[in-house]
């Protein structure tokens, strides 16, 4: 069947129309990208940028100038039985403790001069002291991807509703300044005042791994869509460079992530009734948590010092404890997340001994051999070595930075 000239003309016109739309969209995309890039060309980005072809490794600064609130985990120490907490590669041996070196080179950054026109975070003058860090959360450019917005006029926090409630798959925080050079204030929808500078901070890595390329692209897209609504100038980091930083940071954290476990075990067929276990745990100061384990909390701050969980892979709940019977529990110290790991380990060791005595169980190692004081001393040296390794990487145990990196 032969096509008429009209049909041929319509087909050609359709093809030309589709091609024209594709070309126009590509031209628009390139035009928008050039406008965003040119708006801040020559200025320092809020987040570290990589030169063409270079790689950015994490360089966590000792001063922790930009603190924050609050993967693979090495589980070292003692556990009981195959159903206990999964055994990961052990922490370093005591012999290696004195020769520990951080897994990457730690670079001391020189202070970068800042003039009034520079974007925030460009120099050491804005770095928070350790005391103010503890009192007030601050951005942390070493572990966060940051996008700076500079509104044409001061805006309230409520204007950021779309950004404040965005879900990126990693922790997202907002900070604002009420005046140039003023202290950063962590924002939520109810924060009073108006802000002349804003920064959105996306965590680069946690125990679930590094931020993904898709998450970073979504972060940039959401902020790029929000900026014209304020309106605000936007400083956008390079996604590829931020991906390099995230992956290197994730590797660093995996190398210094250590948990220590002490297992209280009753040899089968003997077992511990759930109601008995709960009574002993609460008498020792533990509280049953929604996570399915008992937690020992620091009274002043409410932070978890150490936890006690089922030697079997079954959570503890108020309901299951009534009918549960288990042959042991594991007391777990999460070294990066406590401020004084050695002191906390000593407290956990005493608690483990008392619970073992009360329940008629043994304190055992991975091979179910009873631990004596010499073996516990060796484990304590592992705790000390792990804490020193964290500090060598400028991650103070229990600090806001540590709690962010070693949280889920």
C-alpha positions as CSV (number, residue, x, y, z in Angstrom):
1,X,0.0,0.0,0.0
2,X,1.5,3.3,-1.1
3,X,1.5,6.3,1.3
4,X,0.2,9.6,0.1
5,X,2.3,12.7,0.1
6,X,0.3,14.0,3.0
7,X,1.1,10.9,5.1
8,X,4.8,11.2,4.3
9,X,4.7,14.9,5.2
10,X,3.1,14.2,8.5
11,X,5.7,11.5,9.4
12,X,8.6,13.8,8.5
13,X,7.1,16.7,10.5
14,X,6.7,14.4,13.5
15,X,10.3,13.3,13.4
16,X,11.5,16.9,13.1
17,X,9.3,18.0,16.0
18,X,10.7,15.2,18.3
19,X,14.3,16.1,17.3
20,X,13.6,19.8,18.0
21,X,12.2,19.1,21.5
22,X,15.3,17.0,22.3
23,X,17.7,19.7,21.1
24,X,15.8,22.4,22.9
25,X,15.8,20.5,26.2
26,X,19.6,19.8,25.9
27,X,20.2,23.5,25.2
28,X,18.1,24.6,28.2
29,X,19.9,22.1,30.6
30,X,23.3,23.4,29.5
31,X,22.2,27.0,29.9
32,X,20.9,26.4,33.4
33,X,24.1,24.6,34.4
34,X,26.2,27.5,33.1
35,X,24.2,30.0,35.0
36,X,24.6,28.1,38.3
37,X,28.3,27.6,37.8
38,X,29.0,31.2,36.8
39,X,27.1,32.6,39.8
40,X,29.9,31.4,42.1
41,X,32.8,30.9,39.8
42,X,36.0,32.0,41.5
43,X,34.6,31.7,45.1
44,X,35.4,29.0,47.5
45,X,32.7,26.4,48.0
46,X,31.3,25.7,51.4
47,X,32.4,22.0,51.1
48,X,35.8,20.9,50.0
49,X,36.2,20.7,46.2
50,X,38.5,18.4,44.2
51,X,40.6,19.7,41.4
52,X,40.2,18.1,38.0
53,X,41.5,14.6,38.1
54,X,42.4,14.8,41.8
55,X,41.0,12.7,44.7
56,X,39.9,14.1,48.0
57,X,40.6,11.9,51.0
58,X,39.0,12.7,54.4
59,X,41.1,15.0,56.5
60,X,39.4,15.2,59.9
61,X,40.7,18.2,61.8
62,X,41.6,17.9,65.4
63,X,39.8,21.1,66.4
64,X,36.6,19.7,65.0
65,X,35.6,23.1,63.9
66,X,32.2,22.2,62.7
67,X,30.7,19.7,65.1
68,X,27.4,17.9,64.7
69,X,24.7,16.0,66.8
70,X,24.7,13.1,66.6
71,X,28.9,-0.2,57.5
72,X,30.8,-2.5,58.7
73,X,31.5,-2.9,62.4
74,X,34.5,-4.7,63.9
75,X,33.1,-6.7,66.8
76,X,36.1,-7.6,69.0
77,X,36.3,-9.3,72.3
78,X,34.1,-12.1,73.6
79,X,30.9,-13.7,72.5
80,X,29.1,-16.9,73.3
81,X,28.0,-19.5,70.8
82,X,27.2,-19.4,67.2
83,X,23.9,-17.5,67.8
84,X,25.6,-14.6,69.5
85,X,26.3,-11.3,68.0
86,X,28.0,-11.8,64.6
87,X,31.8,-12.1,64.9
88,X,33.6,-9.5,62.8
89,X,37.4,-9.1,62.4
90,X,38.9,-8.5,65.8
91,X,40.4,-5.3,67.1
92,X,44.1,-4.9,67.0
93,X,46.2,-7.1,69.4
94,X,47.8,-5.6,72.5
95,X,51.2,-5.9,70.8
96,X,50.1,-3.6,68.0
97,X,48.5,-1.0,70.3
98,X,51.6,1.1,70.7
99,X,52.4,1.0,67.0
100,X,48.9,1.9,65.7
101,X,48.9,4.3,62.8
102,X,45.8,5.8,61.2
103,X,44.7,4.1,58.0
104,X,45.1,7.3,56.0
105,X,47.4,10.3,56.3
106,X,46.0,13.0,58.5
107,X,46.6,16.4,56.9
108,X,46.8,19.5,58.9
109,X,45.0,22.2,56.9
110,X,46.4,25.7,56.8
111,X,44.1,28.5,57.7
112,X,42.5,30.0,54.7
113,X,42.2,33.8,54.7
114,X,38.6,35.0,54.5
115,X,37.2,38.3,53.4
116,X,33.7,39.5,53.9
117,X,32.7,38.4,50.4
118,X,33.8,34.8,50.9
119,X,31.2,32.1,51.5
120,X,30.9,30.6,55.0
121,X,33.3,28.0,56.3
122,X,36.2,29.3,54.2
123,X,38.6,30.0,57.1
124,X,39.7,28.9,60.6
125,X,38.2,32.1,62.1
126,X,34.8,30.5,62.1
127,X,35.8,27.3,63.8
128,X,34.0,26.5,67.0
129,X,35.9,25.8,70.2
130,X,35.6,22.4,71.9
131,X,33.4,23.9,74.7
132,X,31.0,25.7,72.3
133,X,30.8,22.5,70.2
134,X,29.5,20.6,73.1
135,X,27.0,23.3,73.9
136,X,25.7,24.0,70.4
137,X,25.6,21.9,67.2
138,X,27.6,23.2,64.3
139,X,28.1,22.3,60.6
140,X,31.0,19.8,60.1
141,X,32.5,20.2,56.7
142,X,34.8,17.2,57.2
143,X,32.0,14.8,57.3
144,X,29.1,16.6,55.6
145,X,28.3,17.7,52.1
146,X,27.2,21.3,52.4
147,X,25.2,23.6,50.1
148,X,25.1,27.3,51.0
149,X,22.1,29.5,50.2
150,X,22.4,33.3,50.4
151,X,18.9,34.8,50.2
152,X,18.3,38.1,48.5
153,X,16.7,39.2,51.8
154,X,16.5,37.6,55.3
155,X,14.0,34.7,55.4
156,X,12.4,32.9,58.3
157,X,13.0,29.2,58.9
158,X,9.5,28.4,57.8
159,X,10.4,29.4,54.3
160,X,12.6,26.3,54.1
161,X,9.8,23.8,54.8
162,X,10.4,21.8,51.7
163,X,14.1,21.5,52.5
164,X,13.7,21.0,56.3
165,X,11.4,18.0,55.8
166,X,13.3,16.4,52.8
167,X,14.4,12.8,53.2
168,X,17.7,12.0,51.6
169,X,18.6,8.6,53.1
170,X,21.3,10.2,55.3
171,X,21.0,12.7,58.1
172,X,20.2,16.2,56.8
173,X,20.6,19.3,59.0
174,X,20.0,23.0,58.4
175,X,21.8,26.0,59.9
176,X,21.2,29.7,59.6
177,X,22.9,33.0,60.5
178,X,20.9,36.0,61.5
179,X,23.7,38.3,60.4
180,X,27.0,37.9,58.4
181,X,29.6,36.3,60.7
182,X,27.0,35.6,63.4
183,X,27.0,32.1,65.1
184,X,25.3,29.3,63.3
185,X,21.9,28.3,64.6
186,X,20.5,24.8,64.0
187,X,17.1,25.2,62.3
188,X,13.8,23.6,62.5
189,X,10.4,24.8,61.3
190,X,9.7,26.6,64.6
191,X,13.1,28.3,65.0
192,X,12.4,32.1,65.5
193,X,14.1,34.9,63.6
194,X,15.2,35.6,60.1
195,X,18.4,34.4,58.4
196,X,20.7,36.0,55.9
197,X,22.8,32.9,55.3
198,X,21.7,29.3,55.2
199,X,23.5,26.0,54.9
200,X,22.1,22.5,54.3
201,X,24.4,19.7,55.5
202,X,24.1,16.1,54.3
203,X,26.1,13.4,56.2
204,X,28.6,11.7,53.9
205,X,28.8,8.3,55.7
206,X,27.5,6.3,58.6
207,X,27.3,2.6,59.6
208,X,25.0,2.0,56.6
209,X,27.8,3.0,54.3
210,X,28.8,6.0,52.2
211,X,26.1,8.3,50.7
212,X,25.2,7.2,47.2
213,X,25.6,9.1,44.0
214,X,21.8,9.1,43.6
215,X,21.4,10.6,47.1
216,X,23.9,13.3,46.4
217,X,22.3,14.2,43.1
218,X,18.9,14.3,44.8
219,X,20.3,16.6,47.5
220,X,21.7,19.0,44.9
221,X,18.4,18.9,42.9
222,X,16.2,19.6,45.9
223,X,18.3,22.6,47.0
224,X,18.5,23.9,43.4
225,X,14.7,23.8,43.3
226,X,14.4,25.5,46.7
227,X,16.8,28.4,45.9
228,X,14.5,30.2,43.4
229,X,11.6,30.0,45.8
230,X,13.4,32.1,48.4
231,X,15.0,33.5,46.2
232,X,18.6,32.8,47.0
233,X,22.0,32.4,45.4
234,X,23.3,28.8,45.6
235,X,26.7,27.3,46.0
236,X,26.7,23.7,44.8
237,X,29.6,21.2,45.4
238,X,30.9,18.9,42.8
239,X,29.0,15.6,43.1
240,X,31.9,13.4,41.9
241,X,34.3,15.0,44.4
242,X,31.8,14.5,47.2
243,X,31.4,10.9,46.3
244,X,35.2,10.4,46.6
245,X,35.1,12.0,50.0
246,X,32.2,9.9,51.2
247,X,33.8,6.6,50.1
248,X,37.2,7.5,51.6
249,X,35.5,8.5,54.8
250,X,33.5,5.3,54.9
251,X,36.7,3.3,54.6
252,X,38.4,5.3,57.3
253,X,35.5,4.7,59.7
254,X,35.3,0.9,58.9
255,X,39.0,0.7,59.9
256,X,38.5,2.2,63.4
257,X,35.0,0.9,64.2
258,X,35.2,-1.5,67.2
259,X,32.7,-3.0,69.5
260,X,33.6,-5.1,72.5
261,X,31.4,-7.9,73.8
262,X,31.4,-9.8,77.1
263,X,29.2,-12.9,77.2
264,X,27.5,-14.4,80.2
265,X,26.6,-18.0,79.4
266,X,24.8,-20.9,81.1
267,X,25.7,-24.2,79.6
268,X,22.8,-26.2,78.2
269,X,20.4,-27.6,79.2
270,X,20.4,-24.9,81.8
271,X,18.7,-21.6,80.8
272,X,17.7,-18.2,82.1
273,X,14.0,-17.4,82.4
274,X,13.1,-14.1,80.7
275,X,11.3,-12.8,83.8
276,X,14.4,-13.6,86.0
277,X,16.7,-11.9,83.4
278,X,14.5,-8.8,83.4
279,X,14.5,-8.5,87.2
280,X,18.3,-8.9,87.3
281,X,18.9,-6.4,84.5
282,X,16.7,-3.7,86.0
283,X,18.2,-4.3,89.5
284,X,21.6,-3.6,87.9
285,X,20.4,-0.3,86.4
286,X,19.5,-1.5,82.8
287,X,16.4,-0.2,81.0
288,X,14.6,-2.2,78.4
289,X,14.8,-0.3,75.1
290,X,12.6,-0.4,71.9
291,X,15.6,-1.7,70.1
292,X,15.1,-5.1,71.8
293,X,18.0,-4.9,74.3
294,X,18.6,-3.6,77.8
295,X,20.6,-0.4,77.9
296,X,22.7,1.2,80.6
297,X,22.3,5.0,80.3
298,X,24.4,7.8,81.6
299,X,22.2,9.7,84.1
300,X,23.3,13.2,83.2
301,X,23.0,12.9,79.4
302,X,20.8,9.9,78.8
303,X,23.4,8.5,76.3
304,X,23.9,4.7,76.1
305,X,27.1,3.6,77.9
306,X,26.7,-0.1,77.0
307,X,23.9,-2.6,76.3
308,X,22.9,-6.2,77.0
309,X,21.3,-8.3,74.3
310,X,20.3,-11.9,73.8
311,X,23.0,-14.4,73.0
312,X,20.5,-15.7,70.5
313,X,19.5,-13.5,67.6
314,X,16.1,-12.7,69.3
315,X,15.2,-9.3,70.7
316,X,14.0,-8.7,74.2
317,X,10.5,-7.2,74.6
318,X,8.1,-6.9,77.5
319,X,5.9,-9.5,76.0
320,X,8.5,-12.1,74.9
321,X,10.4,-11.9,78.2
322,X,7.4,-13.4,79.9
323,X,7.8,-16.7,78.0
324,X,11.4,-16.5,76.9
325,X,14.2,-18.7,78.1
326,X,17.8,-18.1,76.9
327,X,21.2,-19.6,77.7
328,X,23.0,-16.3,77.8
329,X,23.4,-12.6,77.2
330,X,26.1,-10.4,75.6
331,X,27.1,-7.1,77.1
332,X,28.3,-4.8,74.3
333,X,30.5,-1.7,74.4
334,X,30.3,0.5,71.3
335,X,33.8,2.1,71.6
336,X,33.3,5.1,69.2
337,X,30.0,6.2,70.8
338,X,31.2,6.6,74.4
339,X,33.2,9.5,75.8
340,X,35.4,7.5,78.1
341,X,35.8,3.9,76.6
342,X,38.2,2.6,79.2
343,X,36.2,3.8,82.2
344,X,33.0,2.5,80.6
345,X,34.6,-0.9,79.8
346,X,35.6,-1.2,83.5
347,X,32.0,-0.5,84.5
348,X,30.7,-3.0,82.0
349,X,33.2,-5.7,83.2
350,X,32.0,-5.3,86.8
351,X,28.4,-5.5,85.7
352,X,29.1,-8.6,83.6
353,X,30.8,-10.3,86.6
354,X,27.9,-9.5,88.9
355,X,25.2,-10.7,86.4
356,X,27.2,-13.9,85.8
357,X,27.3,-14.5,89.6
358,X,23.7,-13.7,90.1
359,X,22.5,-15.9,87.2
360,X,24.9,-18.7,87.9
361,X,26.6,-18.4,84.5
362,X,30.1,-18.0,83.3
363,X,31.9,-15.1,81.7
364,X,33.4,-16.8,78.6
365,X,35.3,-16.1,75.3
366,X,34.4,-17.0,71.8
367,X,35.4,-20.6,72.4
368,X,33.4,-20.7,75.6
369,X,36.5,-20.7,77.8
370,X,36.0,-18.9,81.1
371,X,37.7,-15.5,81.2
372,X,40.0,-14.7,84.1
373,X,41.3,-11.2,85.1
374,X,44.4,-11.6,82.8
375,X,42.2,-12.2,79.7
376,X,39.9,-9.2,80.7
377,X,43.0,-7.1,81.0
378,X,44.0,-8.0,77.4
379,X,40.5,-7.0,76.2
380,X,40.9,-3.7,78.1
381,X,44.1,-3.0,76.1
382,X,42.1,-3.6,72.9
383,X,39.6,-0.9,74.1
384,X,42.5,1.5,74.8
385,X,44.0,0.8,71.4
386,X,40.7,1.4,69.6
387,X,40.1,4.7,71.4
388,X,43.6,5.8,70.5
389,X,43.0,4.9,66.9
390,X,39.9,7.1,66.8
391,X,41.7,10.0,68.4
392,X,44.6,9.6,65.9
393,X,42.0,10.2,63.1
394,X,40.6,13.3,65.0
395,X,37.4,11.5,65.9
396,X,37.1,11.8,69.7
397,X,35.1,8.8,71.1
398,X,31.6,10.0,72.2
399,X,31.9,13.3,70.4
400,X,29.1,14.6,68.1
401,X,31.3,13.7,65.1
402,X,31.8,10.1,66.3
403,X,28.1,9.6,67.1
404,X,27.1,10.8,63.7
405,X,29.7,8.6,61.8
406,X,29.0,5.5,63.9
407,X,25.3,5.7,64.0
408,X,22.8,4.0,61.7
